[in-house]
Amino acid sequence: MEDLFGKGTFIPIKYSWVSDTAISNYAFSAVIAAEDQRFFKHSGFDLHSIQSSLDVYMDGGKLRGASTISQQVAKNLFLSPSKSFIRKGLEVWFTLLIEVLWTKDRILLVYLNIAEFGDHVFGIEAASQHHFGKHAGQISPSQAALLAATLPNPIILRASQPSAYLLTRQRWILRQMQNQ
């Protein structure tokens, strides 16, 4: 809606679906390191992260997200970004369905193909082309980690103009990738 009624100019979405063989293995590793390190160990919900987030909140801290990659796929594919108990309930339902019907590899592939990596930039192929001028299968570990580092907020955290915070996050993700 913002594109239609905002600045008066249309900005096309950059997007291109690619198969798993066209994506660097570093990209898979980087998003797991950045977003969901227990991805292959849970069934759609990381109860440890949820409990940890609640504990911090109950101790007076800020409530942080504990969504898994599976939950993000469910939300991004089927739901709006709005926040409500109804939407969260639907997210739980779709997450359960995805986990039952798809393999973990399929969930990860879909995630990399639909994640937002910048303003009007969706999917790892479009992101790789936009930020580095290369195909998703050609990105380096450092580039994969930089893209994954933007995922909490790709509009503010821009891979093409990395802030000190983003570079610190990139280095952390690279360390986590080595530990996987």
Buried (B, 14 or more C-beta within 10 A) or exposed (E): EEEEEEEEEEEEEBBBBBEBEBBBEBBBBBBBBBBBBBBEEBEBBBEEBBEEBEEEEEEEEEEEEBBBBBBBBBBBEBBEEEEEEEBBEBBBEBBBEBBEEBEBEEBBBBBBBBBBBBEBBBBBBBBBBBBBEBBBBEBEBBBBBBBBBBBEEBEEBBBEEBEEEBEEBBBBBBEBBEEE
